[in-house]
């Protein structure tokens, strides 16, 4: 099980970092703009959305690399799930990884 935890650690760190980025960013934007410039406020307020999209794409990239590395099928299923919910893509990968290890152990 420690092998699976080591594999999933990069995904967990990525999701923790994105969670820590959101709320402080909104407070910082509120302090910087303080209602003075509405255009600047909208621009700065949209940055977490782009960061979220980038994290989803990075998660998909990590999933593709790990699926190829461990020779697991159904990469499209996990990537589509990770596009909408990155945690769901991680769960699908973990379940397929455990199933793959179980099949290799029984063979």
Secondary structure, 3 states (H helix, E strand, C coil): CHHHHHHHHHHHHHHHHHHHHHHHHHHHHHHHHCCCCHHHHHHHHHHHHHHHHHHHHHHHHHHHHHHHHCCCCCHHHHHHHHHHCHHHHHHHHHHHHHHHHHHHHHC
